[in-house]
Amino acid sequence: FGVFASFMIFRKRRCAAAASIVIFFASALVIDVLSPRGLPERQDPFRPAPYVEFLKSGAAQGFRAAGGYGALFPNIASALELPDVRYVNSLVPAWYHHYRNKFLHMDNIEEGTESALWFTGRPERTVLGGSGALRGSVSGVHISPVEEDINQRLKSYSFLGVKYIVMPAGFSGRLPHFNLVYDNEVRIFENPQAAKRAFVAQRFSIADSFDMAQRAFYLSDSDGMIFLEKTPAGIIQPSVKEASSNAVIIKSSAGRVVIDVTTEADGVLVLADTYYPGWKARVNGIPAEVLRVNGVARGVAVKKGKSAVIFSYSPASF
């Protein structure tokens, strides 16, 4: 309307120009009256979709979610207080970037530095075509379906407690190891292999670095085996089989996690949250060293019996 009015004024057809301006304001007024609160119709961000409550019930049990094809973006998950393994930020430590690139994605690729900010589960994650990228290659660009990453790297997702995969309502891809548990405005698939966020591991092996620990865990065929970068002091591994154990998260916030542990043998309490300098641990009130488990998560040594464990984020700089 503005361009048309300007052209009519230039041609000295003032009536046509005036008419276009009147039509513009009249149509804007009609749109404004018909729209809620004078805005284009949109979803109320403070009224979560029904599936959010479903995921929160699982989160209360210590499980995480991840989305694909834009069904649930990680920044939206954060705003809704849904625990998600993905991210849209720059504050991700090197070991988690490595874990994502090598063990959450199917293709072993080198991405640009800008990709370090994003892990969204969108289908647009692409790599340049070549000898190692033939599937779905279009004009030299290979599109990697989200479900292929999940299917091929299920062990790595399961260790982080990813129990729910959120896909769009029209999703028809294959997730053979998952059960469809919600089918409405989105489709939610449940991973029966997902580990709990907190558990006790009684068998461990030592790796030389975080990347070697990640690789050793991924290639290991021994259930319950974890990989550390140093031997936990005073912990004796069971010689026969694993004894029973239980870990219950009592309280959890951004900077503090309280866990009650009961175990019939020494072990390592694993909290499948990202290891990061500044996290400290107390076991029964006594300071304990925070261990990096499988090159990415947090852990602390616990002795046979009952223990009250507190993880708190308290870096010296703060």
Residue, then its C-alpha position, 0 to 999 in steps of 0.5 A: f500500500g505504501v509503495f502504491a500510494s507513493f507511486m500514485i503521488f509521484r504520478k499526481r493521482r492524489c485520489a488513488a493515493a488517498a484511497s490506498i491509504v484509507i484502505f490500508f488503515a481500514s484493513a489494519l483496523v479490521i485485523d486489529v479488532l479481529s485479533p486477540r489483544g490486538l496481536p496476531e493469533r499465537q500460543d500463550p507461552f505461559r500455557p504449556a501444551p498438554y504433553v509437557e505435563f506428561l514429560k514432567s511426570g517422567a522428569a520427577q522420576g529422574f528421566r530426561a527428554a529430547g526432541g526431533y524435527g523442531a517438536l521440542f527445542p532445547n531452549i523451550a525445554s529449558a523455559l518449561e523446566l524440562p530436563d533435556v540433553r540438548y542445548v542452545n548456548s555457548l557454555v558447554p564444556a569440551w567433554y560434552h561437545h566431544y560426547r555429542n559429536k562422537f556418541l550422540h551423532m551417527d556421523n563422525i564429522e567435524e562441524g564448524t565452530e558456530s555449531a558448538l552453540w547448537f544441538t537442537g535435533r533438527p533435520e537440518r543438521t547436514v554435512l558435505g557429501g563425500s565418500g563417507a556420506l552417501r545416504g540421503s545425499v542431495s547436491g553434495v549435502h547429506i541430511s542426517p535423520v534424527e532417528e538414525d542418531i538415536n537408533q545408532r547411539l542409543k547406549s549413549y542416550s540411555f546413559l544420560g537418562v533419555k527416556y522420552i523422544v518427542m517427535p511431531a504429530g506426523f512423524s512416521g520414522r522408525l524407532p524400533h527400540f522405543n514404545l509409543v506412549y503419547d500420540n496427540e499434538v506430538r508423538i512421544f516414544e519411551n526408551p525402556q533402556a534409559a538409565k536412572r539419573a542417579f545409580v550406584a556402579q560397583r565395577f569400574s575401570i580406569a582410562d587415561s583421558f575423558d575421550m578415552a573413557q567415553r570411547a571405552f564406555y561406548l564400546s564396552d559390552s559389560d553392563g554396569m561397568i563405568f570408566l573413570e580417570k582415576t581410582p577412587a580412594g578406599i573403594i573395593q570392587p566386588s569379586v563375584k557379582e554386583a550387590s543390590s543398591n539404590a539411589v534416590i534423589i531427594k532434592s534437585s536444583a540448578g546448584r544443589v542435588v541431594i541423594d540418599v544411597t543404600t548399597e550392599a557393597d562399595g561403589v561409585l554413585v553416578l549422577a548423570d549430570t555434566y561434570y564441571p569444575g566447581w562442583k563439590a561433593r559431601v558424603n555423610g557430611i565429609p568432603a569427597e572428590v567429584l569423579r568424572v564418569n564415562g568422560v562426561a558425568r559426575g560421580v563420587a565414591v560411596k562405602k557399603g551401607k547408607s550414605a547421604v550425598i550432597f552435590s553443590y556448585s560452589p566454584a572458588s571464583f564465586 
